[in-house]
Amino acid sequence: MSSDDTSQDRAGAPGSAGAPRSAGAPGTSGNPAASGNPAASGNPAASGNPGATGNPGANLPALRGHNAALVLGLLRAAGEQGVSRLELAAHTGLTPQAVSKITARLRAEGLAAEAGRRASTGGKPATVLRLVPGARHAVGLHLDRDELIAVLADLTGAPVAVRRAPLAFEAGAGQVLDTAGREVAALRAEAGGPPVLGAGVACPGPLDHTAGVLHRVTGAPQWDGFPLRDALAERLGLPVVLDKDTNAAALGLAQGMPSGAGSFGYLHLGTGLGAGLVLGGSLYRGPRTGAGEFGHQTVQWDGPRCGCGRRGCIEALCLAAVARGDLPGAAEVLGTGAANLVELLDIDRVLLGGRTVLENPDGFRTGVAAALDAQARARGRTAVPVALAPGGARAVADGAAELVLAPLFGARQPALVLRGGGAGAA
């Protein structure tokens, strides 16, 4: 974008009521989502604190990207009904002239289009603009311990193609990279080869999302130190961003909630147990991506051995109960952990997901709700609500695609890193 889209065109603060909850510097005018390292432009997204606000070190290109992201975020939120330039100016704090320059560029790039005119209220009818969902796409990969789910999402996050395949995550990198490469190629071919911004990849942790490196994954320590993000970028020929499965799911769920919806914990019980945390409207990873290791809180000192090496972890107790067919017992253990989480963080709601939960959704929801009700009675307050997370089995893969899409619309995420051939990026 040109230098005239900078702070001198701003009529107010970008964080006004209609602006996206967390705005960063997603990139330049040619491809806002596939820029280089936002940290180089003063973007605190790479600092490990995605909820940081303000960007005092931003240079002018970063600010221009920030302004475009504000506009794109509002176009996305408006949906098919669209939004006028004057409304964009009012919600972003940009001048009408700056909004006109930005929207002209977005239209030239195919990201925005006219959606008709508003009825006149005495003046000239206002032209309404909307996002073009199919202008770009993102791949979302969920690498579970025994299955891969791949999603190709448009700019609204809606899936246009989905694939599932067996996966042996514990078999190591070779098999995982081969399966991911094959399935992503098939996914893109099924959709007719549309332009793709990049791939978001979600897998079991712990991991370093900034460096894109796995640590000692529970039950699969051979992954420790493996640069999965770079290896997949090389294999796929796409920019890649890597995060934990629970973080990806929580990010995707947060995008579907209204601004100001508060804080929640997403509890994922599948082949393992973890949590994704959205606090104050922003995904919380912690400075070392260690937040959300929910399954490894010890609740029984002499309990069964956990894959992490300790005894009595909630994950071990839950999975042991599931293995012996005691689903009410598993739900009770999960509820105990949920009550601990509410007690610690005072979150507003609990969402449940993961394969094991989906096999008995009513039982797990009822069991967790009972634990939260008991906690509330003991504290003399209203129980925190619990519900099944939207998206079902696809929640993590959908969230992984959002890892790529969110920066385009102003949410702060780690930079996409391209290794090898970049022909697939658009």
C-alpha positions in Angstrom: 0.0 0.0 0.0 1.1 3.6 -0.7 2.4 5.9 2.0 -0.9 7.9 2.0 -2.6 5.1 4.0 -0.7 5.9 7.2 -1.5 7.5 10.5 -2.0 10.9 9.0 -5.3 9.6 7.5 -6.7 8.4 10.8 -9.6 10.2 12.4 -9.6 8.3 15.6 -8.2 5.2 17.4 -8.3 1.9 15.6 -9.6 0.0 18.6 -13.1 1.5 18.4 -16.2 -0.6 19.1 -16.6 -2.1 15.6 -12.9 -3.0 15.1 -11.6 -6.6 15.3 -10.7 -7.6 18.9 -7.0 -7.9 18.3 -5.4 -6.2 15.4 -1.9 -6.8 14.1 0.1 -6.2 11.0 -0.8 -9.0 8.7 1.2 -8.0 5.7 1.5 -5.9 2.5 -0.9 -5.0 -0.2 -0.1 -7.9 -2.5 -0.9 -10.7 -0.1 -1.6 -9.6 3.4 -1.6 -13.1 4.9 1.6 -14.3 3.4 4.0 -11.6 4.5 7.3 -12.1 6.1 8.0 -11.9 9.8 5.7 -9.5 11.6 8.2 -9.1 14.4 10.5 -7.3 11.9 7.9 -4.5 11.7 7.4 -4.1 15.4 4.5 -6.5 15.6 4.2 -8.0 19.2 2.5 -11.1 17.7 5.8 -13.0 17.8 6.4 -12.2 21.4 4.4 -15.1 22.8 1.7 -12.8 24.1 -1.1 -12.8 21.5 -3.2 -10.6 23.7 -0.8 -7.7 23.7 -2.2 -4.3 22.6 -0.6 -1.4 20.9 2.3 -1.4 18.4 4.5 1.6 19.2 7.4 0.3 17.1 5.4 -0.3 13.9 6.9 1.2 10.8 4.7 2.6 8.1 4.3 -0.6 6.0 3.2 -2.4 9.1 0.7 0.3 9.9 -0.7 0.2 6.4 -1.1 -3.5 6.8 -2.8 -2.9 10.1 -5.3 -0.6 8.5 -6.1 -3.0 5.7 -6.7 -5.7 8.3 -9.1 -3.6 10.2 -11.1 -3.1 7.0 -11.0 -6.7 6.0 -12.1 -7.8 9.5 -15.1 -5.6 9.3 -16.0 -6.9 5.8 -15.7 -10.4 7.1 -17.9 -9.6 10.1 -20.6 -7.9 7.9 -21.1 -11.1 5.8 -23.2 -11.0 2.6 -25.1 -7.8 3.6 -21.8 -5.9 3.4 -20.8 -2.5 4.8 -20.4 0.9 3.4 -17.2 3.0 3.2 -18.7 5.5 5.7 -19.4 2.7 8.1 -15.9 1.4 7.7 -14.5 4.8 8.4 -16.7 5.2 11.5 -15.7 1.8 13.0 -12.0 2.0 12.2 -11.2 5.6 12.9 -9.7 6.0 9.4 -10.7 8.9 7.2 -13.1 8.3 4.3 -10.2 9.0 2.0 -8.0 6.4 3.5 -10.9 3.9 3.5 -11.5 4.6 -0.2 -7.8 3.9 -1.0 -7.7 0.7 1.0 -11.0 -0.7 -0.5 -9.9 0.2 -4.0 -6.8 -1.9 -3.4 -8.8 -4.7 -1.9 -11.1 -4.7 -4.9 -8.2 -4.8 -7.3 -6.8 -7.8 -5.5 -10.1 -9.5 -5.7 -10.7 -9.6 -1.9 -13.7 -7.2 -1.9 -16.5 -6.5 -4.3 -19.6 -4.2 -4.5 -22.7 -5.7 -2.9 -25.3 -3.2 -4.1 -26.4 0.1 -2.7 -28.2 1.1 0.5 -31.5 2.9 0.3 -31.1 6.7 0.3 -31.9 8.6 3.5 -31.7 11.9 1.8 -28.3 11.9 0.2 -26.6 9.8 -2.4 -27.2 6.0 -1.9 -24.2 4.4 -0.3 -22.3 1.7 -2.1 -22.0 -1.4 0.0 -18.9 -3.6 -0.1 -18.5 -7.2 0.9 -15.7 -9.8 1.2 -15.2 -12.2 -1.6 -15.0 -15.6 0.2 -13.5 -17.5 -2.7 -10.7 -15.0 -3.4 -8.3 -16.9 -1.2 -8.2 -20.1 0.7 -6.4 -21.7 3.6 -5.5 -25.3 4.4 -6.2 -26.6 7.9 -4.5 -29.8 9.0 -5.3 -31.7 12.2 -2.5 -34.3 12.8 -4.0 -36.6 15.5 -2.2 -39.6 16.8 -4.1 -42.0 14.5 -5.9 -39.8 11.9 -5.4 -36.8 9.7 -8.2 -34.4 8.9 -7.6 -31.8 6.2 -9.8 -28.9 5.4 -9.7 -26.3 2.7 -11.5 -23.1 3.9 -12.5 -20.0 2.2 -12.0 -16.5 3.6 -15.0 -16.8 5.9 -13.6 -20.0 7.4 -16.2 -22.2 5.7 -14.9 -25.5 4.4 -15.0 -26.1 0.7 -13.3 -29.5 0.8 -12.5 -32.0 3.5 -10.4 -35.2 3.6 -9.6 -37.8 6.3 -6.9 -40.4 6.3 -5.3 -42.8 8.8 -2.2 -41.5 10.4 0.5 -43.1 12.7 1.8 -39.9 14.4 4.0 -42.0 16.7 5.7 -43.6 13.7 7.7 -40.4 13.1 8.3 -37.7 10.6 8.6 -39.7 7.4 5.1 -41.2 7.4 3.5 -38.0 8.7 5.1 -35.8 6.0 4.2 -38.3 3.2 0.5 -38.5 4.4 0.2 -34.8 4.8 1.7 -34.1 1.4 -0.5 -36.6 -0.4 -3.7 -35.4 1.3 -3.2 -31.7 0.8 -2.5 -32.3 -2.8 -5.7 -34.3 -3.2 -7.6 -31.7 -1.2 -6.5 -28.8 -3.5 -7.2 -30.9 -6.6 -10.7 -31.7 -5.4 -11.5 -28.0 -5.1 -10.1 -27.2 -8.5 -6.8 -25.7 -7.4 -7.9 -22.4 -6.0 -5.4 -19.8 -4.6 -4.1 -20.8 -1.2 -2.6 -18.5 1.3 -0.9 -21.2 3.4 -1.4 -24.2 5.7 -2.2 -24.1 9.4 -1.1 -27.3 11.2 -2.4 -28.5 14.5 -0.9 -31.4 16.4 -0.4 -32.7 19.9 1.9 -30.7 22.1 4.0 -29.6 23.8 5.6 -27.5 21.1 7.1 -24.1 20.3 4.7 -22.3 18.0 7.1 -19.4 17.4 10.0 -21.7 16.2 7.7 -24.3 14.7 9.5 -27.1 16.7 7.9 -30.0 18.6 9.0 -30.9 22.1 8.5 -34.2 24.0 5.0 -35.1 22.8 3.4 -37.3 25.3 3.8 -40.9 24.1 6.0 -39.9 21.2 9.2 -38.5 22.6 11.1 -39.1 19.3 9.5 -35.9 18.0 11.5 -33.8 20.5 13.3 -31.0 18.6 11.9 -31.8 15.2 11.2 -28.7 13.0 7.8 -29.8 11.8 6.7 -26.4 10.5 9.7 -26.0 8.2 9.6 -29.7 7.1 5.9 -29.3 6.1 6.5 -26.0 4.4 9.1 -27.7 2.3 6.9 -30.7 1.5 3.7 -28.7 0.8 5.3 -25.7 -1.0 3.2 -23.4 1.1 3.7 -21.1 4.0 3.0 -23.0 7.2 2.1 -22.0 10.8 2.1 -24.6 13.6 0.2 -24.8 16.9 -1.2 -27.2 19.4 -4.4 -28.9 18.5 -6.3 -27.4 21.4 -5.0 -23.8 20.7 -6.1 -24.1 17.0 -9.6 -25.3 18.0 -9.9 -22.5 20.6 -8.9 -19.9 18.1 -11.5 -21.1 15.6 -14.2 -21.2 18.2 -13.3 -17.6 19.3 -13.8 -16.3 15.8 -17.3 -17.5 15.8 -18.2 -15.6 19.0 -19.3 -12.0 19.2 -16.8 -9.4 20.3 -16.8 -9.1 24.1 -18.0 -12.7 24.6 -15.4 -13.1 27.4 -13.3 -16.1 28.4 -13.7 -19.8 27.9 -11.8 -23.1 28.2 -12.0 -25.6 25.3 -11.5 -29.1 26.7 -10.5 -31.7 24.1 -10.7 -35.4 25.0 -9.7 -37.7 22.2 -6.6 -39.8 22.2 -5.3 -37.4 24.8 -6.6 -34.6 26.9 -5.8 -30.9 26.6 -7.3 -27.4 26.8 -7.3 -24.3 24.7 -7.8 -21.0 26.6 -9.3 -17.8 25.4 -8.9 -15.1 28.0 -10.4 -11.7 27.6 -11.2 -12.5 23.9 -7.6 -13.5 23.0 -6.0 -16.9 22.6 -3.6 -17.5 25.5 -0.6 -19.7 24.8 1.8 -18.6 27.5 5.3 -17.4 26.7 6.5 -20.9 26.0 3.3 -22.2 24.4 2.9 -24.2 27.6 -0.6 -23.0 28.6 -3.4 -25.6 28.3 -1.5 -28.7 29.3 -4.8 -29.4 31.1 -4.5 -33.2 31.1 -1.3 -33.2 33.2 -2.6 -31.9 36.4 -2.2 -34.5 39.2 -5.3 -35.3 41.1 -4.4 -38.7 42.5 -1.0 -39.2 43.9 -1.0 -43.0 43.6 -3.0 -43.1 40.4 -2.1 -44.8 37.1 1.1 -44.0 35.3 0.6 -41.3 32.6 2.3 -41.1 29.3 4.1 -38.0 30.6 5.9 -40.1 33.2 4.0 -39.1 36.3 1.1 -40.7 38.1 -2.5 -39.7 38.6 -2.8 -37.1 35.8 -6.4 -36.3 34.7 -5.5 -37.6 31.2 -4.4 -40.9 32.5 -7.5 -41.3 34.8 -9.9 -40.2 32.0 -8.4 -42.5 29.4 -8.3 -45.4 31.9 -12.0 -45.0 32.6 -12.8 -44.8 28.9 -10.8 -48.0 28.3 -12.7 -50.0 30.8 -16.1 -48.7 29.6 -16.8 -46.4 32.5 -17.9 -43.3 30.7 -19.7 -41.8 33.7 -16.4 -42.1 35.6 -14.5 -40.5 32.8 -17.0 -37.6 32.7 -16.7 -37.2 36.5 -12.9 -36.9 36.2 -13.2 -34.4 33.3 -15.7 -32.4 35.4 -13.2 -32.3 38.3 -10.6 -30.9 36.0 -13.1 -28.4 34.5 -14.0 -27.2 38.0 -10.3 -26.7 38.8 -9.9 -24.6 35.7 -12.9 -22.5 36.5 -11.6 -22.0 40.1 -8.2 -21.0 38.8 -9.1 -18.7 35.9 -12.8 -17.6 36.6 -13.7 -18.3 32.9 -17.2 -17.6 31.6 -17.9 -21.0 30.0 -16.6 -24.5 29.2 -16.7 -26.0 25.8 -16.2 -29.7 25.2 -14.8 -31.5 22.1 -12.7 -34.3 20.8 -13.4 -37.8 19.5 -14.1 -39.4 22.9 -16.5 -36.7 23.9 -18.3 -36.9 20.6 -18.9 -40.6 21.0 -21.0 -39.8 24.2 -21.8 -36.1 24.0 -24.7 -36.0 26.4 -23.0 -38.1 29.0 -19.9 -35.9 29.1 -21.8 -32.7 29.0 -24.0 -33.9 31.9 -21.1 -35.2 33.9 -19.1 -32.0 33.6 -22.1 -29.8 34.2 -22.8 -31.8 37.5 -19.2 -31.0 38.7 -19.6 -27.3 37.8 -23.0 -27.2 39.6 -21.5 -28.7 42.7 -18.6 -26.2 42.7 -21.0 -23.3 42.2 -23.2 -24.4 45.1 -20.2 -24.7 47.4 -19.2 -21.2 46.4 -22.7 -19.7 46.5 -22.7 -18.6 43.0 -24.2 -19.4 39.6 -22.6 -22.3 37.7 -20.5 -21.7 34.7 -22.3 -23.1 31.6 -20.9 -26.0 29.7 -21.7 -27.0 26.1 -20.5 -29.0 23.2 -18.1 -27.0 21.0 -19.4 -26.3 17.4 -17.7 -28.0 14.6 -17.7 -31.6 15.8 -14.8 -33.7 14.6 -13.7 -30.9 12.3 -13.2 -28.3 15.1 -9.4 -28.6 15.2 -8.9 -28.7 11.5 -11.2 -25.7 11.1 -9.2 -23.9 13.7 -5.9 -24.8 12.0 -7.2 -23.0 8.9 -8.0 -20.0 11.1 -4.3 -19.9 12.1 -3.7 -18.7 8.5 -6.8 -16.6 8.0 -6.9 -14.7 11.3 -3.8 -12.5 10.6 -5.4 -11.3 7.4 -8.3 -9.9 9.4 -6.2 -8.4 12.2 -5.7 -11.2 14.8 -2.2 -11.6 16.0 -0.7 -14.9 15.2 2.8 -16.3 14.5 4.3 -15.5 11.1 3.8 -17.9 8.3 7.2 -19.3 7.3 7.9 -20.4 3.8 10.5 -23.1 3.1 11.2 -24.5 -0.3 9.0 -23.9 -3.3 6.4 -21.2 -2.9 4.5 -21.7 -6.1 1.5 -22.9 -4.2 1.0 -19.7 -2.3 -1.2 -17.0 -3.9 
